[in-house]
Amino acid sequence: MTQSSSQNQGVTDGKDATHAAYMLKGNLREGSITRHLTRLTVPMIWGIAAIISFQLVDIYFIGKLGTEALASITFTFPFTYAFLTLMISAGIAMSSVFSRLIGAQGDKETRSRTVMHGMMFTLVLTLVLTVIGYVLVDPIFKLMGANEAQLGMIHEYLDVWFFSVPFLIVPMVGNSALRAAGDAVWPAIIMTLIAIINIVLDPFFIFGLYGFPEMGIAGAAMATVIANAVAFFVGLYIYIVKRELTSLCWIFKIKHIMETIKSMAVIIVPVSITQLIQPVVNAVIIALLANYGSEAVAGMGVASRVEAFSFIVLMALSTGLSPIVGQNFGARLFDRVKETMRKAIWFACLWSFAIAIILLFAGQFIAGLFSSEPEVIRVAYLYFMIVPISYAFANLVTGWSSAFNAMGMPKRSLVMLVVKMIVLLIPSVYVGSHFGIWGIFLAIACVNIIAGAFFHYNSKFFLIQYASENGQ
């Protein structure tokens, strides 16, 4: 063997050893569940906080443009969330497939191929849906009740925002693979990078500071395009070079791509339907609120953003429990799956009660930070007085949904969300709307409580029975 080949072999062995050590660190099948949950959740808290912070900053700056601008951006929430659901679904699918591969001791080549082919598949799918979404903007928002002035502002924002979508899908899928391997730090760093770039660029593009073009509501979208593009290239470097999760060679080796597409599609399809239910229901709620004026819609927009910020810790927890559940389920360690769910649910309930108390007493002040319109503040605070009492129950459904997705059982999550959102919530908010804005909010709270209690006990019994029938 020549000296050159010996050196090359040494480099290869060194890379393999580094990769093996990295994967060993991500072994969630042993050790303290609490420690694993903490290690995976804490970094994601700052990552999710950063993302939601820039969304709040968007709302803050757009609010300076007036109530019509704030109402217009609120109309776009369900629409943009529908695209985000595809990316979330792709991430959930990657996390589920990849974590179970690790749990079942899958080989490095299969894992590497799965990550790259998964990113390729979802990128193409996203491009197709972006074109379809662009064509459907007018009919969708007219159906939702947007007036001509609002429709113009909606176009200003979305016509730019569409360019940001393809750049975000790769970090979403790649970050999910990292978390499935037990690494929550790099995903949080990428998310924070997106947020910082957005926050810094927002005022420059929205108000035209220091020679930048004054784009108004479209400026917020331009900041998002630039931030996502940076995250796209930084993410590829981390996944391919820094953490060696995948390789560019798989772009040209597509022999097994259908295998990856099939394993992900089995999860993406039901999870996407599950995720899309939420923006559809949100669109129905906004349409009902639109009957009470732009202030009611804007108030709901403020409340929903504050609500999302208050759930940062629980969203991080949900993200953190998925790889733990996935790896242990793949290894058939069902007792550890049950322990993970028990600890996560207890924490989620305690956090939900704390947030409900804070919003009850400080909600009016918090709403006032985002709007000076008395009616907007009143609607937002009315929401804070009614809906948060049901947060603990709502998060029971969210927690179990994440667990079933991680276990490769997305159809159970789909059933839960269809029953809660379509069968129960839509008829309830429609009936409630006849009694006023408070009737809509009360309907949301009641459905959260009923669905949360039922599905918690149903899911808990199912997991016990499944473990009993499959070896524990």
Backbone torsions as a table, in degrees:
resi	resn	phi	psi	omega
1	MET	NA	132.5	-178.7
2	THR	-74.1	163.6	179.1
3	GLN	-63.0	-38.4	-180.0
4	SER	-62.8	-45.7	-179.7
5	SER	-66.8	-33.3	177.5
6	SER	-65.1	-40.5	178.7
7	GLN	-65.7	-41.6	178.7
8	ASN	-62.7	-40.6	178.2
9	GLN	-63.6	-37.8	179.4
10	GLY	-65.4	-39.7	178.0
11	VAL	-63.8	-43.7	179.4
12	THR	-62.0	-45.4	179.2
13	ASP	-62.5	-38.2	179.4
14	GLY	-64.9	-41.3	178.0
15	LYS	-64.9	-42.2	179.5
16	ASP	-63.3	-39.9	179.7
17	ALA	-65.9	-40.6	178.3
18	THR	-63.4	-44.3	179.3
19	HIS	-63.4	-41.9	180.0
20	ALA	-63.4	-41.2	178.9
21	ALA	-65.1	-38.5	178.5
22	TYR	-63.3	-44.6	-179.8
23	MET	-68.4	-34.7	178.1
24	LEU	-64.4	-38.8	177.6
25	LYS	-62.2	-28.9	-179.8
26	GLY	-89.1	12.5	178.0
27	ASN	-72.8	109.5	-178.4
28	LEU	-102.3	9.7	-177.8
29	ARG	-89.0	-5.3	178.9
30	GLU	-134.3	161.5	176.2
31	GLY	89.1	-178.8	-175.1
32	SER	-69.7	127.1	175.8
33	ILE	-62.3	-43.2	-179.2
34	THR	-60.2	-43.2	179.5
35	ARG	-64.6	-42.1	178.5
36	HIS	-63.6	-44.6	178.8
37	LEU	-59.9	-43.3	-179.8
38	THR	-65.0	-44.7	-177.4
39	ARG	-64.5	-34.7	-179.3
40	LEU	-87.7	-25.0	-175.8
41	THR	-85.3	-45.3	-173.2
42	VAL	-57.8	-49.0	178.4
43	PRO	-60.5	-34.6	-178.9
44	MET	-71.5	-22.9	177.1
45	ILE	-61.0	-47.9	-178.9
46	TRP	-72.1	-31.4	177.6
47	GLY	-65.6	-49.2	179.4
48	ILE	-68.3	-38.1	177.6
49	ALA	-59.7	-39.8	179.4
50	ALA	-64.4	-44.6	-179.6
51	ILE	-63.2	-47.1	-178.7
52	ILE	-69.2	-32.0	177.9
53	SER	-61.1	-43.4	180.0
54	PHE	-69.4	-29.0	175.4
55	GLN	-67.5	-38.7	176.0
56	LEU	-66.9	-38.3	177.1
57	VAL	-63.9	-40.0	174.2
58	ASP	-54.6	-50.0	-179.2
59	ILE	-61.5	-40.9	-178.8
60	TYR	-61.7	-50.3	-177.8
61	PHE	-70.0	-40.7	178.9
62	ILE	-65.5	-34.1	176.3
63	GLY	-59.0	-28.4	178.0
64	LYS	-69.1	-17.1	179.2
65	LEU	-84.4	-7.9	177.7
66	GLY	118.3	167.6	-177.3
67	THR	-64.0	-37.8	180.0
68	GLU	-63.1	-39.8	178.2
69	ALA	-66.1	-40.9	179.4
70	LEU	-66.1	-41.0	177.7
71	ALA	-65.6	-38.2	-179.5
72	SER	-64.0	-44.3	179.7
73	ILE	-67.6	-30.5	176.9
74	THR	-66.6	-37.5	176.1
75	PHE	-58.7	-33.5	-176.6
76	THR	-77.5	-14.5	-175.7
77	PHE	-54.3	-52.7	-179.3
78	PRO	-62.9	-34.8	-177.8
79	PHE	-68.6	-50.5	179.8
80	THR	-67.1	-32.6	177.7
81	TYR	-66.6	-31.7	178.3
82	ALA	-61.2	-39.4	175.9
83	PHE	-70.1	-39.9	179.0
84	LEU	-62.3	-32.6	-179.9
85	THR	-63.2	-35.9	176.8
86	LEU	-62.1	-44.2	-179.4
87	MET	-68.2	-39.5	175.9
88	ILE	-62.8	-42.4	-180.0
89	SER	-62.8	-41.8	177.3
90	ALA	-63.4	-40.1	177.5
91	GLY	-65.2	-42.0	178.1
92	ILE	-62.4	-42.8	179.1
93	ALA	-62.4	-44.8	179.1
94	MET	-63.4	-44.2	179.0
95	SER	-60.7	-43.9	-179.2
96	SER	-64.7	-50.5	-178.4
97	VAL	-64.6	-45.5	-175.0
98	PHE	-70.4	-42.5	-179.4
99	SER	-66.6	-38.0	177.7
100	ARG	-71.2	-30.3	173.0
101	LEU	-62.8	-43.5	178.4
102	ILE	-64.9	-45.0	-179.9
103	GLY	-61.2	-35.0	179.9
104	ALA	-89.7	11.1	177.8
105	GLN	63.8	41.8	177.4
106	GLY	-66.0	151.0	-175.4
107	ASP	-75.7	161.6	-175.5
108	LYS	-61.0	-41.0	-177.9
109	GLU	-61.8	-43.5	179.3
110	THR	-63.8	-41.8	179.6
111	ARG	-64.2	-46.0	-179.0
112	SER	-61.9	-45.0	179.5
113	ARG	-62.9	-41.3	-178.1
114	THR	-61.5	-41.5	-178.9
115	VAL	-65.3	-50.7	-177.2
116	MET	-65.8	-46.6	-179.7
117	HIS	-65.5	-32.7	176.3
118	GLY	-64.6	-42.1	178.1
119	MET	-66.9	-39.8	178.7
120	MET	-63.3	-46.5	-178.8
121	PHE	-60.3	-48.9	-176.5
122	THR	-71.8	-29.1	176.8
123	LEU	-65.0	-46.5	178.4
124	VAL	-62.8	-44.2	179.6
125	LEU	-60.7	-41.0	-179.9
126	THR	-66.0	-41.0	178.6
127	LEU	-60.5	-42.9	179.3
128	VAL	-62.7	-47.0	-177.7
129	LEU	-69.4	-28.5	176.8
130	THR	-64.3	-43.0	177.5
131	VAL	-62.6	-44.1	179.0
132	ILE	-62.5	-43.0	179.6
133	GLY	-61.5	-39.7	179.6
134	TYR	-61.4	-40.5	-178.9
135	VAL	-67.8	-31.0	-172.2
136	LEU	-94.9	5.1	-175.8
137	VAL	-56.2	-54.5	-175.7
138	ASP	-59.7	-53.9	-178.6
139	PRO	-61.8	-35.7	-178.5
140	ILE	-66.1	-48.6	-174.4
141	PHE	-77.8	-26.0	171.4
142	LYS	-66.5	-39.3	177.6
143	LEU	-63.9	-33.9	179.8
144	MET	-75.8	-12.6	176.5
145	GLY	101.9	13.2	178.2
146	ALA	-69.9	136.1	177.0
147	ASN	-82.7	177.8	-173.6
148	GLU	-63.0	-40.9	179.4
149	ALA	-63.4	-43.9	179.0
150	GLN	-66.0	-38.2	-179.8
151	LEU	-62.8	-36.9	177.0
152	GLY	-63.2	-44.0	178.5
153	MET	-67.2	-37.2	177.8
154	ILE	-60.1	-42.4	177.9
155	HIS	-64.5	-42.6	179.2
156	GLU	-54.8	-42.9	-177.6
157	TYR	-74.7	-53.4	-172.0
158	LEU	-70.1	-32.8	-179.1
159	ASP	-60.7	-27.7	175.1
160	VAL	-90.1	-42.5	-175.3
161	TRP	-58.4	-34.1	-178.5
162	PHE	-54.5	-32.3	-179.0
163	PHE	-69.3	-17.4	-178.6
164	SER	-82.3	-20.4	-171.1
165	VAL	-63.5	-50.3	-178.5
166	PRO	-61.1	-30.4	-179.4
167	PHE	-70.6	-23.0	-174.7
168	LEU	-87.3	-25.0	-172.7
169	ILE	-64.9	-38.4	-179.2
170	VAL	-64.8	-47.9	174.9
171	PRO	-61.2	-34.3	179.5
172	MET	-63.1	-46.8	-178.4
173	VAL	-72.8	-44.2	180.0
174	GLY	-63.5	-41.6	178.1
175	ASN	-62.3	-36.9	178.9
176	SER	-64.7	-37.6	176.8
177	ALA	-65.5	-40.8	177.3
178	LEU	-61.0	-45.7	-179.8
179	ARG	-65.1	-37.7	178.1
180	ALA	-62.0	-28.5	177.6
181	ALA	-87.8	7.9	175.8
182	GLY	88.8	12.6	-179.1
183	ASP	-111.5	106.9	178.7
184	ALA	-103.4	-6.4	-175.2
185	VAL	-74.5	-51.6	-179.1
186	TRP	-62.8	-42.1	174.8
187	PRO	-57.4	-39.8	179.4
188	ALA	-66.1	-37.6	178.3
189	ILE	-63.9	-43.5	179.3
190	ILE	-63.7	-43.4	178.8
191	MET	-63.0	-40.4	179.0
192	THR	-65.3	-38.5	177.6
193	LEU	-60.3	-44.7	177.9
194	ILE	-58.2	-45.6	-176.8
195	ALA	-65.9	-44.9	-178.0
196	ILE	-61.3	-45.7	179.5
197	ILE	-61.6	-42.2	178.0
198	ASN	-61.0	-49.4	-176.3
199	ILE	-62.6	-41.9	-179.1
200	VAL	-67.2	-42.2	-174.4
201	LEU	-82.0	-24.4	-176.2
202	ASP	-47.8	-59.8	-175.3
203	PRO	-64.1	-30.3	-179.7
204	PHE	-66.0	-44.7	-177.7
205	PHE	-82.1	-33.0	-178.7
206	ILE	-71.7	-45.3	-174.1
207	PHE	-105.5	-3.5	178.1
208	GLY	70.3	42.4	-178.9
209	LEU	-74.5	145.2	172.3
210	TYR	51.8	43.2	174.9
211	GLY	87.2	-4.8	176.1
212	PHE	-70.8	152.8	178.0
213	PRO	-66.0	135.5	177.5
214	GLU	-82.8	101.2	-172.8
215	MET	-102.3	-6.3	-178.8
216	GLY	63.2	-134.5	-176.4
217	ILE	-62.6	-28.7	178.5
218	ALA	-69.7	-21.1	179.3
219	GLY	-63.5	-34.7	177.4
220	ALA	-64.1	-38.2	178.5
221	ALA	-68.8	-38.8	179.4
222	MET	-62.9	-39.8	177.1
223	ALA	-61.0	-38.5	179.2
224	THR	-66.7	-39.8	178.4
225	VAL	-59.2	-48.2	-178.0
226	ILE	-65.2	-43.8	-179.1
227	ALA	-62.2	-44.9	-179.5
228	ASN	-66.7	-35.4	178.6
229	ALA	-64.5	-42.4	177.0
230	VAL	-62.4	-44.7	180.0
231	ALA	-62.0	-34.7	179.3
232	PHE	-58.1	-50.4	-176.0
233	PHE	-76.5	-37.6	175.9
234	VAL	-63.4	-42.4	179.5
235	GLY	-60.7	-45.8	179.2
236	LEU	-58.4	-40.9	178.5
237	TYR	-61.1	-43.3	-178.3
238	ILE	-67.7	-46.2	-176.3
239	TYR	-66.8	-37.7	-173.5
240	ILE	-91.8	-44.6	-173.3
241	VAL	-96.9	-51.8	-172.1
242	LYS	-71.0	-47.6	-175.3
243	ARG	-108.9	-6.1	175.9
244	GLU	51.0	40.9	177.1
245	LEU	-74.9	-27.1	-177.3
246	THR	-152.1	-177.0	-178.2
247	SER	-145.5	147.8	178.2
248	LEU	-65.6	-19.0	-178.2
249	CYS	-61.1	-25.7	-177.9
250	TRP	-72.5	-12.6	175.1
251	ILE	-62.7	-34.7	-176.3
252	PHE	-98.8	-10.8	178.9
253	LYS	-107.5	86.2	-172.3
254	ILE	-104.1	19.1	-178.6
255	LYS	-56.4	-40.6	-175.3
256	HIS	-103.3	14.3	-173.7
257	ILE	-64.4	-34.4	179.6
258	MET	-65.9	-30.6	176.9
259	GLU	-63.5	-43.7	178.2
260	THR	-67.6	-44.6	-180.0
261	ILE	-59.2	-43.6	-179.2
262	LYS	-63.9	-45.0	-178.0
263	SER	-65.5	-33.4	178.9
264	MET	-81.8	-39.3	-177.2
265	ALA	-63.2	-34.8	178.2
266	VAL	-57.2	-30.6	179.6
267	ILE	-95.7	-41.8	-175.9
268	ILE	-59.5	-43.1	-175.2
269	VAL	-60.6	-57.5	179.3
270	PRO	-66.6	-35.1	179.3
271	VAL	-67.6	-38.9	177.7
272	SER	-62.9	-43.1	177.0
273	ILE	-61.0	-44.0	178.2
274	THR	-59.3	-48.1	-177.9
275	GLN	-68.1	-34.1	-178.6
276	LEU	-72.3	-21.9	178.5
277	ILE	-59.2	-40.5	-176.8
278	GLN	-61.4	-51.0	178.0
279	PRO	-64.9	-30.8	176.8
280	VAL	-63.7	-46.3	178.3
281	VAL	-65.0	-41.2	177.3
282	ASN	-60.5	-38.5	178.4
283	ALA	-64.2	-39.4	177.3
284	VAL	-63.1	-45.1	-179.7
285	ILE	-62.8	-44.3	179.2
286	ILE	-64.0	-39.7	178.0
287	ALA	-62.1	-39.9	177.8
288	LEU	-67.7	-39.7	178.6
289	LEU	-69.0	-29.1	-179.6
290	ALA	-61.3	-23.5	176.6
291	ASN	-65.3	-18.9	-179.4
292	TYR	-102.5	9.1	174.6
293	GLY	105.5	167.3	-179.4
294	SER	-62.8	-31.4	-179.2
295	GLU	-63.9	-37.1	179.0
296	ALA	-66.4	-41.3	178.3
297	VAL	-65.7	-44.4	179.4
298	ALA	-63.8	-38.3	177.8
299	GLY	-62.6	-40.3	176.4
300	MET	-65.0	-36.9	178.1
301	GLY	-62.2	-43.4	177.2
302	VAL	-63.6	-46.9	-178.0
303	ALA	-61.8	-41.7	-177.4
304	SER	-67.9	-35.1	178.4
305	ARG	-70.9	-42.0	177.6
306	VAL	-64.5	-40.8	177.9
307	GLU	-59.7	-44.7	179.3
308	ALA	-61.3	-40.7	179.2
309	PHE	-64.3	-37.7	-179.2
310	SER	-70.1	-19.4	-179.2
311	PHE	-96.5	11.2	-177.8
312	ILE	-53.6	-49.2	-176.8
313	VAL	-62.3	-40.8	-178.3
314	LEU	-72.7	-34.0	174.4
315	MET	-65.1	-39.7	177.1
316	ALA	-65.3	-39.8	178.3
317	LEU	-63.5	-43.2	178.6
318	SER	-61.4	-40.6	177.4
319	THR	-66.6	-38.6	-178.3
320	GLY	-71.5	-34.6	-177.4
321	LEU	-74.6	-24.8	-175.8
322	SER	-59.1	-50.6	178.8
323	PRO	-65.7	-30.8	178.1
324	ILE	-66.8	-47.4	177.6
325	VAL	-62.5	-44.4	-177.7
326	GLY	-62.0	-48.5	-179.6
327	GLN	-63.7	-44.4	-177.6
328	ASN	-72.4	-33.2	175.3
329	PHE	-67.4	-41.1	177.5
330	GLY	-62.1	-31.8	178.4
331	ALA	-90.4	2.5	178.8
332	ARG	62.8	33.8	176.5
333	LEU	-98.1	74.8	-170.4
334	PHE	-69.7	-29.6	177.2
335	ASP	-62.4	-37.9	178.1
336	ARG	-70.6	-32.3	174.9
337	VAL	-63.4	-46.8	-179.6
338	LYS	-64.2	-39.8	179.1
339	GLU	-65.0	-40.0	178.0
340	THR	-60.1	-46.2	-178.9
341	MET	-66.7	-40.9	-179.1
342	ARG	-60.6	-46.7	-178.2
343	LYS	-70.1	-39.2	179.9
344	ALA	-65.6	-40.9	-177.9
345	ILE	-68.1	-41.6	178.4
346	TRP	-59.7	-46.0	-179.7
347	PHE	-64.8	-42.0	-179.1
348	ALA	-60.1	-40.8	-179.8
349	CYS	-66.8	-44.0	179.5
350	LEU	-62.9	-43.0	179.4
351	TRP	-64.3	-41.2	-178.9
352	SER	-62.0	-42.7	178.5
353	PHE	-63.9	-40.1	179.9
354	ALA	-64.0	-43.8	179.5
355	ILE	-64.1	-39.7	179.6
356	ALA	-60.1	-41.8	179.9
357	ILE	-66.6	-44.1	-179.6
358	ILE	-61.5	-45.9	-178.4
359	LEU	-68.9	-30.4	178.2
360	LEU	-63.9	-42.2	-174.8
361	PHE	-93.8	-26.2	-176.4
362	ALA	-117.0	3.8	-174.7
363	GLY	-60.6	-39.4	-178.3
364	GLN	-65.0	-42.3	178.1
365	PHE	-63.9	-43.7	-179.0
366	ILE	-63.0	-43.7	179.2
367	ALA	-61.6	-35.6	-179.8
368	GLY	-66.0	-17.3	177.9
369	LEU	-73.3	-19.6	-174.4
370	PHE	-109.6	-10.4	178.4
371	SER	-158.3	145.1	176.6
372	SER	-99.9	-2.8	179.8
373	GLU	-75.3	120.6	-177.9
374	PRO	-56.5	-39.3	-177.7
375	GLU	-70.5	-36.4	176.8
376	VAL	-63.4	-44.5	178.8
377	ILE	-63.8	-41.2	-179.0
378	ARG	-62.0	-44.8	-179.3
379	VAL	-64.8	-44.0	-179.9
380	ALA	-62.0	-43.0	-178.9
381	TYR	-70.1	-34.1	175.7
382	LEU	-59.5	-41.2	176.5
383	TYR	-60.9	-45.3	-177.7
384	PHE	-65.7	-26.8	179.4
385	MET	-78.3	-23.9	-172.4
386	ILE	-107.2	-55.3	-169.8
387	VAL	-69.6	-40.6	-175.1
388	PRO	-58.6	-20.8	178.3
389	ILE	-64.5	-16.1	-178.6
390	SER	-103.8	3.6	-175.1
391	TYR	-56.9	-43.2	-177.4
392	ALA	-58.9	-42.4	-179.2
393	PHE	-69.8	-39.3	178.2
394	ALA	-61.8	-38.0	-177.9
395	ASN	-75.9	-17.4	171.6
396	LEU	-64.1	-44.4	178.7
397	VAL	-64.5	-42.7	179.9
398	THR	-61.3	-44.0	-179.1
399	GLY	-62.9	-47.0	179.8
400	TRP	-68.0	-34.1	177.3
401	SER	-62.2	-44.2	177.6
402	SER	-62.0	-40.9	-178.7
403	ALA	-64.7	-45.7	-178.9
404	PHE	-66.7	-35.2	174.9
405	ASN	-63.2	-42.2	179.3
406	ALA	-64.1	-32.1	-179.8
407	MET	-82.3	-0.1	-178.5
408	GLY	77.6	26.5	179.0
409	MET	-121.3	57.5	-175.3
410	PRO	-65.5	-20.6	-179.4
411	LYS	-66.1	-32.1	176.5
412	ARG	-66.3	-39.6	175.8
413	SER	-63.1	-40.8	-179.7
414	LEU	-61.1	-44.5	-180.0
415	VAL	-61.1	-44.4	179.7
416	MET	-58.6	-47.5	-176.6
417	LEU	-71.7	-35.5	178.2
418	VAL	-63.6	-46.4	179.7
419	VAL	-63.2	-46.6	-177.0
420	LYS	-66.7	-51.3	-170.8
421	MET	-83.4	-45.2	-174.4
422	ILE	-86.8	-51.1	-175.5
423	VAL	-72.1	-40.9	-174.4
424	LEU	-99.6	-50.5	-168.0
425	LEU	-73.5	-48.0	-176.8
426	ILE	-58.9	-49.4	176.4
427	PRO	-61.5	-36.3	-177.3
428	SER	-67.1	-45.0	-179.5
429	VAL	-69.8	-29.8	177.1
430	TYR	-65.0	-46.8	177.5
431	VAL	-63.5	-44.1	-178.9
432	GLY	-62.2	-31.3	-177.8
433	SER	-63.6	-21.9	179.3
434	HIS	-73.7	-12.7	179.7
435	PHE	-102.9	-1.4	-179.6
436	GLY	116.5	-178.4	-179.3
437	ILE	-60.6	-39.1	-178.2
438	TRP	-63.2	-30.6	179.2
439	GLY	-65.5	-36.8	177.1
440	ILE	-64.5	-46.0	-177.7
441	PHE	-67.9	-37.4	178.5
442	LEU	-65.9	-37.6	178.1
443	ALA	-61.9	-41.2	178.4
444	ILE	-60.3	-45.7	-178.5
445	ALA	-63.9	-44.4	-178.1
446	CYS	-63.8	-42.5	179.6
447	VAL	-65.9	-40.0	177.0
448	ASN	-57.0	-44.2	-177.5
449	ILE	-67.2	-48.3	-177.7
450	ILE	-64.3	-49.8	-177.7
451	ALA	-66.8	-40.8	-178.8
452	GLY	-62.1	-46.3	-179.3
453	ALA	-64.1	-45.1	-177.2
454	PHE	-65.3	-49.7	-173.9
455	PHE	-73.6	-24.2	175.7
456	HIS	-63.8	-51.3	-178.3
457	TYR	-69.8	-34.9	177.0
458	ASN	-64.4	-43.4	-178.3
459	SER	-70.9	-39.1	178.7
460	LYS	-61.8	-44.0	179.0
461	PHE	-65.2	-40.3	180.0
462	PHE	-61.1	-44.4	-178.3
463	LEU	-64.6	-40.7	177.8
464	ILE	-62.4	-44.4	-179.2
465	GLN	-66.7	-41.1	-179.9
466	TYR	-63.3	-43.5	179.2
467	ALA	-62.8	-39.5	179.8
468	SER	-64.5	-38.0	-177.6
469	GLU	-81.0	-14.1	-175.9
470	ASN	-122.0	29.5	168.1
471	GLY	115.0	-7.8	178.2
472	GLN	-135.4	NA	NA
